[in-house]
């Protein structure tokens, strides 16, 4: 059974990997991942905001 702590840990690990990839790509002036991360973050924040209204 997956616990809440395990799921949160997986999410954090995945976000850390994405951040590392974005940093590496930025050094090569490849910013496509940044655009996708911005869109994803916008969607998450919008959904959280709707949840707490």
Secondary structure, DSSP 4 states (H G I P E B T S, - for coil): ---HHHHHHHHHHHHHHHHHHHHHHHHTT--HHHHHHHHHHHHHHHHHHHHT-
